[in-house]
Amino acid sequence: MKRREFITLLGGAAAAWPLAARAQQGERMRRIGVIMPEFESHPESQSRKAALQGRLQELGWTVGRNLQIDYRWGMGDLERTRAATADVLSLAPDVILAVASPAVATLQKATRTIPIVFVAVSEPIAQGFVASLAHPGGNITGFTFLEPTFGAKWLELLKEIAPRVRRVGFMFNPDMSPYSALFYHSLETAAQNLAVEPVVATVRQSPDIEAAMTMLASEPSSGLILPPDPFTIAHRKHIGELAIRHRVPAIYAFRFLLADGGGLVSYGVSIPNLFRQAAEYIDRIFRGEQPADLPVQQPTKFERVINLKAAKALGLEVPPMLLALADEVIE
């Protein structure tokens, strides 16, 4: 074989090598495992993915060149979360990004060495994930999103928009969001001052949702609060349809849930922004810092979104002051 032919053949073979193999010739390929509660097809999932990868690229980490990301989607129940955790750990990632408490709790039992960055977790100290916010102390750190006092804030906001509400269902799956009980405690206190009867509606499977919504609809002037919960997020369309059918005004923790119908208002944190912040912690870990030395950060900006279309369908008039204070109004 002539020398020129050999060089051409060698060049063609190199082009066919996997990206990871080529990256290793110049720099180490890093690997991130990501466990997400939503399904990949949802627009919110894509916005979170774009926020994460966009910020990582700004920091010098490009998928296919020096970075590989393995996503596992749709962790709406404990079995799927456990399976996803085992799968991600088998890939030996350098860092794991865990979304919501069930993923963090499962990972914590499985590894004490692989760095874990969490987002969308409430009360990480109470849940035993970190020793303190300033000094996490182990292999876990991240970004919290809502304090227990939000239970009262959701109820107060719902009453402002739907003043005739006299009973409010607080719906969550205790297996997937045990921290929701903390939100309920502050809601109970506020309910006494607002002349509202709070009702816990625990749901573990789809028929439970149907029964809870039927219970609420059996009494006029009922409302609904959905705290952060991977299970109810996974069943958001079903809940939204039932809320519309039974004409129950509902307040959600996440803005993206309003897009699936049924929600009157949302009040919480922009999750995609947390993913950008998580990317910065991942970058710092790649460069040698330890999770134990990276303080858990709390949100400083919250967003309030009012679904005016849902309000009109429910026969509600949103006070002008609330509309003026809203970060977004869905017409």
Buried (B, 14 or more C-beta within 10 A) or exposed (E): EEEEEEEEEEEEEEEEEEBBEBBEEEEEBBBBBBBBBBBEEBEBBEBBBEBBBBBBBEBEBEEEBBBBBBBBBBBBBBEBBBEBBEEBBEEEBBBBBBBBBBBBBBBBEBBEEBBBBBBBBBBBEEBEBBBEBEBBEBBBBBBBBBBBBBBBBBBBBBBBBBEEBBBBBBBBBBBBBBBBBBBBEBBBBBBEEBEBBBBBBEBBEEEBBBEBBEBBBEEEBBBBBBBBBBBBBBBBEBBBBBBBEBEBBBBBBBBBBBBBBBBBBBBBBBBBBBBBBBBBBBBBBBEEBEBBEBEBBEBEEBBBBBBBBBBEBBEBEBEEEBEEEBBEBBE
